[in-house]
Amino acid sequence: MLYCYEQVRERPGDNKEQEKYYSGEKCNHTLKYQMIILPNGNDIVDVVAGEPGPKSDITTHPRISFTLSSKSKI
């Protein structure tokens, strides 16, 4: 299971820094957090903390490759 969320942060004083953290979706400056949890919910496999807000969820953790088994129901 892949879980991503954004948390509002204080607006940076420098204009270049502001551009890095401004999230148009949230209309605020944010940090993005991502957790990868095993399906049973007992184990946290990986945590990415404090990425700049405008990144999409899938690019926050580029090492992930999603594969579906033939038993998966979508």
N, CA, C and O atoms as a GROMACS GRO file, in nm:
protein
  296
    1MET      N    1   0.085  -0.115   0.000
    1MET     CA    2   0.000   0.000   0.000
    1MET      C    3   0.091   0.123   0.000
    1MET      O    4   0.189   0.129   0.074
    2LEU      N    5   0.058   0.218  -0.082
    2LEU     CA    6   0.132   0.343  -0.092
    2LEU      C    7   0.044   0.455  -0.040
    2LEU      O    8  -0.066   0.476  -0.090
    3TYR      N    9   0.090   0.526   0.062
    3TYR     CA   10   0.012   0.632   0.123
    3TYR      C   11   0.092   0.762   0.118
    3TYR      O   12   0.204   0.767   0.169
    4CYS      N   13   0.036   0.866   0.056
    4CYS     CA   14   0.102   0.995   0.044
    4CYS      C   15   0.014   1.104   0.103
    4CYS      O   16  -0.109   1.099   0.092
    5TYR      N   17   0.076   1.202   0.165
    5TYR     CA   18   0.001   1.318   0.213
    5TYR      C   19   0.092   1.440   0.215
    5TYR      O   20   0.214   1.428   0.216
    6GLU      N   21   0.030   1.557   0.216
    6GLU     CA   22   0.103   1.683   0.221
    6GLU      C   23   0.072   1.755   0.351
    6GLU      O   24  -0.040   1.750   0.401
    7GLN      N   25   0.175   1.821   0.404
    7GLN     CA   26   0.157   1.898   0.525
    7GLN      C   27   0.201   2.042   0.497
    7GLN      O   28   0.307   2.066   0.438
    8VAL      N   29   0.119   2.138   0.538
    8VAL     CA   30   0.149   2.279   0.515
    8VAL      C   31   0.272   2.316   0.596
    8VAL      O   32   0.287   2.276   0.712
    9ARG      N   33   0.359   2.395   0.534
    9ARG     CA   34   0.478   2.445   0.603
    9ARG      C   35   0.480   2.596   0.595
    9ARG      O   36   0.405   2.656   0.518
   10GLU      N   37   0.566   2.658   0.672
   10GLU     CA   38   0.581   2.802   0.670
   10GLU      C   39   0.634   2.846   0.535
   10GLU      O   40   0.716   2.778   0.474
   11ARG      N   41   0.586   2.961   0.487
   11ARG     CA   42   0.629   3.013   0.358
   11ARG      C   43   0.776   3.055   0.366
   11ARG      O   44   0.812   3.136   0.452
   12PRO      N   45   0.862   3.000   0.277
   12PRO     CA   46   1.003   3.039   0.276
   12PRO      C   47   1.019   3.186   0.238
   12PRO      O   48   0.938   3.239   0.160
   13GLY      N   49   1.120   3.252   0.289
   13GLY     CA   50   1.143   3.393   0.261
   13GLY      C   51   1.201   3.419   0.122
   13GLY      O   52   1.172   3.523   0.062
   14ASP      N   53   1.280   3.327   0.071
   14ASP     CA   54   1.344   3.342  -0.059
   14ASP      C   55   1.250   3.298  -0.171
   14ASP      O   56   1.185   3.194  -0.160
   15ASN      N   57   1.242   3.379  -0.279
   15ASN     CA   58   1.151   3.347  -0.390
   15ASN      C   59   1.182   3.213  -0.456
   15ASN      O   60   1.089   3.140  -0.492
   16LYS      N   61   1.310   3.180  -0.473
   16LYS     CA   62   1.346   3.051  -0.535
   16LYS      C   63   1.302   2.934  -0.446
   16LYS      O   64   1.254   2.832  -0.496
   17GLU      N   65   1.316   2.949  -0.317
   17GLU     CA   66   1.271   2.845  -0.224
   17GLU      C   67   1.119   2.831  -0.228
   17GLU      O   68   1.066   2.719  -0.222
   18GLN      N   69   1.048   2.943  -0.239
   18GLN     CA   70   0.902   2.939  -0.244
   18GLN      C   71   0.853   2.856  -0.362
   18GLN      O   72   0.759   2.778  -0.349
   19GLU      N   73   0.918   2.873  -0.477
   19GLU     CA   74   0.878   2.798  -0.597
   19GLU      C   75   0.891   2.648  -0.576
   19GLU      O   76   0.809   2.571  -0.626
   20LYS      N   77   0.992   2.604  -0.502
   20LYS     CA   78   1.014   2.461  -0.478
   20LYS      C   79   0.902   2.398  -0.396
   20LYS      O   80   0.867   2.281  -0.417
   21TYR      N   81   0.846   2.474  -0.304
   21TYR     CA   82   0.752   2.417  -0.208
   21TYR      C   83   0.606   2.453  -0.232
   21TYR      O   84   0.519   2.404  -0.160
   22TYR      N   85   0.577   2.536  -0.331
   22TYR     CA   86   0.438   2.576  -0.354
   22TYR      C   87   0.362   2.466  -0.425
   22TYR      O   88   0.402   2.420  -0.532
   23SER      N   89   0.252   2.423  -0.365
   23SER     CA   90   0.166   2.320  -0.423
   23SER      C   91   0.039   2.385  -0.475
   23SER      O   92  -0.040   2.438  -0.396
   24GLY      N   93   0.018   2.383  -0.605
   24GLY     CA   94  -0.103   2.440  -0.663
   24GLY      C   95  -0.228   2.366  -0.619
   24GLY      O   96  -0.335   2.426  -0.608
   25GLU      N   97  -0.216   2.237  -0.593
   25GLU     CA   98  -0.331   2.157  -0.549
   25GLU      C   99  -0.380   2.205  -0.412
   25GLU      O  100  -0.501   2.216  -0.389
   26LYS      N  101  -0.287   2.232  -0.322
   26LYS     CA  102  -0.323   2.275  -0.187
   26LYS      C  103  -0.325   2.427  -0.172
   26LYS      O  104  -0.367   2.480  -0.069
   27CYS      N  105  -0.280   2.499  -0.276
   27CYS     CA  106  -0.271   2.646  -0.273
   27CYS      C  107  -0.195   2.694  -0.150
   27CYS      O  108  -0.236   2.788  -0.081
   28ASN      N  109  -0.083   2.627  -0.123
   28ASN     CA  110  -0.003   2.659  -0.007
   28ASN      C  111   0.137   2.602  -0.026
   28ASN      O  112   0.161   2.527  -0.121
   29HIS      N  113   0.228   2.636   0.062
   29HIS     CA  114   0.362   2.577   0.061
   29HIS      C  115   0.355   2.451   0.147
   29HIS      O  116   0.311   2.455   0.262
   30THR      N  117   0.400   2.339   0.089
   30THR     CA  118   0.384   2.211   0.158
   30THR      C  119   0.508   2.123   0.151
   30THR      O  120   0.597   2.143   0.068
   31LEU      N  121   0.511   2.027   0.240
   31LEU     CA  122   0.607   1.917   0.236
   31LEU      C  123   0.527   1.790   0.211
   31LEU      O  124   0.418   1.773   0.265
   32LYS      N  125   0.581   1.701   0.131
   32LYS     CA  126   0.512   1.577   0.098
   32LYS      C  127   0.577   1.460   0.171
   32LYS      O  128   0.700   1.450   0.178
   33TYR      N  129   0.493   1.374   0.225
   33TYR     CA  130   0.538   1.255   0.296
   33TYR      C  131   0.477   1.132   0.230
   33TYR      O  132   0.364   1.137   0.180
   34GLN      N  133   0.551   1.025   0.229
   34GLN     CA  134   0.503   0.902   0.166
   34GLN      C  135   0.542   0.783   0.251
   34GLN      O  136   0.655   0.775   0.301
   35MET      N  137   0.450   0.690   0.266
   35MET     CA  138   0.477   0.566   0.340
   35MET      C  139   0.440   0.448   0.251
   35MET      O  140   0.339   0.450   0.182
   36ILE      N  141   0.524   0.346   0.256
   36ILE     CA  142   0.493   0.222   0.187
   36ILE      C  143   0.470   0.118   0.296
   36ILE      O  144   0.558   0.090   0.378
   37ILE      N  145   0.350   0.061   0.296
   37ILE     CA  146   0.308  -0.031   0.402
   37ILE      C  147   0.267  -0.163   0.338
   37ILE      O  148   0.203  -0.165   0.233
   38LEU      N  149   0.305  -0.273   0.402
   38LEU     CA  150   0.264  -0.404   0.351
   38LEU      C  151   0.112  -0.418   0.362
   38LEU      O  152   0.052  -0.357   0.450
   39PRO      N  153   0.051  -0.497   0.274
   39PRO     CA  154  -0.096  -0.505   0.269
   39PRO      C  155  -0.164  -0.539   0.401
   39PRO      O  156  -0.276  -0.492   0.424
   40ASN      N  157  -0.102  -0.617   0.488
   40ASN     CA  158  -0.168  -0.651   0.614
   40ASN      C  159  -0.164  -0.534   0.713
   40ASN      O  160  -0.231  -0.538   0.816
   41GLY      N  161  -0.085  -0.430   0.683
   41GLY     CA  162  -0.080  -0.309   0.766
   41GLY      C  163   0.008  -0.319   0.888
   41GLY      O  164   0.012  -0.225   0.968
   42ASN      N  165   0.078  -0.430   0.906
   42ASN     CA  166   0.161  -0.447   1.024
   42ASN      C  167   0.302  -0.392   1.009
   42ASN      O  168   0.366  -0.360   1.108
   43ASP      N  169   0.352  -0.382   0.885
   43ASP     CA  170   0.490  -0.341   0.862
   43ASP      C  171   0.499  -0.220   0.772
   43ASP      O  172   0.438  -0.216   0.665
   44ILE      N  173   0.575  -0.120   0.816
   44ILE     CA  174   0.607  -0.004   0.731
   44ILE      C  175   0.738  -0.038   0.664
   44ILE      O  176   0.839  -0.059   0.731
   45VAL      N  177   0.738  -0.042   0.530
   45VAL     CA  178   0.854  -0.083   0.454
   45VAL      C  179   0.948   0.034   0.428
   45VAL      O  180   1.070   0.019   0.436
   46ASP      N  181   0.893   0.152   0.397
   46ASP     CA  182   0.976   0.267   0.364
   46ASP      C  183   0.901   0.395   0.395
   46ASP      O  184   0.778   0.399   0.388
   47VAL      N  185   0.975   0.501   0.429
   47VAL     CA  186   0.917   0.633   0.455
   47VAL      C  187   1.001   0.736   0.383
   47VAL      O  188   1.124   0.736   0.395
   48VAL      N  189   0.936   0.824   0.307
   48VAL     CA  190   1.002   0.938   0.245
   48VAL      C  191   0.941   1.060   0.311
   48VAL      O  192   0.820   1.080   0.307
   49ALA      N  193   1.025   1.144   0.373
   49ALA     CA  194   0.975   1.257   0.450
   49ALA      C  195   1.033   1.388   0.400
   49ALA      O  196   1.152   1.398   0.373
   50GLY      N  197   0.947   1.489   0.389
   50GLY     CA  198   0.992   1.624   0.362
   50GLY      C  199   1.028   1.659   0.220
   50GLY      O  200   1.108   1.750   0.198
   51GLU      N  201   0.973   1.588   0.122
   51GLU     CA  202   0.995   1.624  -0.018
   51GLU      C  203   0.917   1.751  -0.051
   51GLU      O  204   0.811   1.774   0.008
   52PRO      N  205   0.966   1.835  -0.142
   52PRO     CA  206   0.890   1.954  -0.181
   52PRO      C  207   0.750   1.918  -0.230
   52PRO      O  208   0.732   1.819  -0.300
   53GLY      N  209   0.650   2.000  -0.193
   53GLY     CA  210   0.510   1.973  -0.217
   53GLY      C  211   0.463   1.952  -0.360
   53GLY      O  212   0.376   1.868  -0.382
   54PRO      N  213   0.517   2.023  -0.460
   54PRO     CA  214   0.460   2.008  -0.594
   54PRO      C  215   0.489   1.876  -0.665
   54PRO      O  216   0.434   1.851  -0.772
   55LYS      N  217   0.573   1.790  -0.608
   55LYS     CA  218   0.600   1.661  -0.672
   55LYS      C  219   0.475   1.574  -0.669
   55LYS      O  220   0.398   1.577  -0.573
   56SER      N  221   0.455   1.497  -0.775
   56SER     CA  222   0.342   1.404  -0.775
   56SER      C  223   0.375   1.285  -0.687
   56SER      O  224   0.491   1.259  -0.658
   57ASP      N  225   0.272   1.213  -0.644
   57ASP     CA  226   0.292   1.101  -0.552
   57ASP      C  227   0.386   0.996  -0.609
   57ASP      O  228   0.471   0.944  -0.536
   58ILE      N  229   0.373   0.963  -0.734
   58ILE     CA  230   0.452   0.855  -0.792
   58ILE      C  231   0.598   0.896  -0.811
   58ILE      O  232   0.686   0.810  -0.806
   59THR      N  233   0.627   1.025  -0.832
   59THR     CA  234   0.766   1.068  -0.849
   59THR      C  235   0.835   1.094  -0.716
   59THR      O  236   0.956   1.115  -0.714
   60THR      N  237   0.761   1.092  -0.606
   60THR     CA  238   0.823   1.108  -0.475
   60THR      C  239   0.915   0.990  -0.445
   60THR      O  240   1.017   1.005  -0.379
   61HIS      N  241   0.878   0.874  -0.493
   61HIS     CA  242   0.957   0.754  -0.468
   61HIS      C  243   0.978   0.679  -0.599
   61HIS      O  244   0.907   0.582  -0.626
   62PRO      N  245   1.073   0.722  -0.683
   62PRO     CA  246   1.089   0.664  -0.816
   62PRO      C  247   1.138   0.520  -0.818
   62PRO      O  248   1.130   0.455  -0.922
   63ARG      N  249   1.187   0.470  -0.706
   63ARG     CA  250   1.238   0.332  -0.705
   63ARG      C  251   1.127   0.228  -0.706
   63ARG      O  252   1.154   0.110  -0.725
   64ILE      N  253   1.004   0.270  -0.685
   64ILE     CA  254   0.893   0.175  -0.678
   64ILE      C  255   0.856   0.129  -0.818
   64ILE      O  256   0.844   0.210  -0.910
   65SER      N  257   0.838   0.001  -0.834
   65SER     CA  258   0.780  -0.048  -0.959
   65SER      C  259   0.657  -0.128  -0.918
   65SER      O  260   0.666  -0.224  -0.842
   66PHE      N  261   0.545  -0.089  -0.970
   66PHE     CA  262   0.419  -0.154  -0.934
   66PHE      C  263   0.393  -0.271  -1.026
   66PHE      O  264   0.394  -0.258  -1.148
   67THR      N  265   0.370  -0.387  -0.966
   67THR     CA  266   0.332  -0.504  -1.044
   67THR      C  267   0.208  -0.563  -0.981
   67THR      O  268   0.193  -0.565  -0.859
   68LEU      N  269   0.120  -0.610  -1.064
   68LEU     CA  270  -0.004  -0.670  -1.016
   68LEU      C  271  -0.001  -0.819  -1.041
   68LEU      O  272   0.041  -0.865  -1.148
   69SER      N  273  -0.044  -0.893  -0.944
   69SER     CA  274  -0.052  -1.037  -0.964
   69SER      C  275  -0.181  -1.069  -1.039
   69SER      O  276  -0.269  -0.983  -1.049
   70SER      N  277  -0.193  -1.188  -1.089
   70SER     CA  278  -0.313  -1.226  -1.163
   70SER      C  279  -0.434  -1.236  -1.069
   70SER      O  280  -0.547  -1.239  -1.116
   71LYS      N  281  -0.410  -1.241  -0.938
   71LYS     CA  282  -0.517  -1.250  -0.840
   71LYS      C  283  -0.572  -1.112  -0.799
   71LYS      O  284  -0.674  -1.102  -0.732
   72SER      N  285  -0.502  -1.007  -0.841
   72SER     CA  286  -0.543  -0.871  -0.801
   72SER      C  287  -0.676  -0.833  -0.865
   72SER      O  288  -0.700  -0.861  -0.982
   73LYS      N  289  -0.761  -0.768  -0.786
   73LYS     CA  290  -0.888  -0.718  -0.838
   73LYS      C  291  -0.881  -0.567  -0.840
   73LYS      O  292  -0.847  -0.505  -0.740
   74ILE      N  293  -0.913  -0.509  -0.952
   74ILE     CA  294  -0.911  -0.362  -0.965
   74ILE      C  295  -1.051  -0.312  -0.983
   74ILE      O  296  -1.072  -0.191  -0.996
   0.00000   0.00000   0.00000
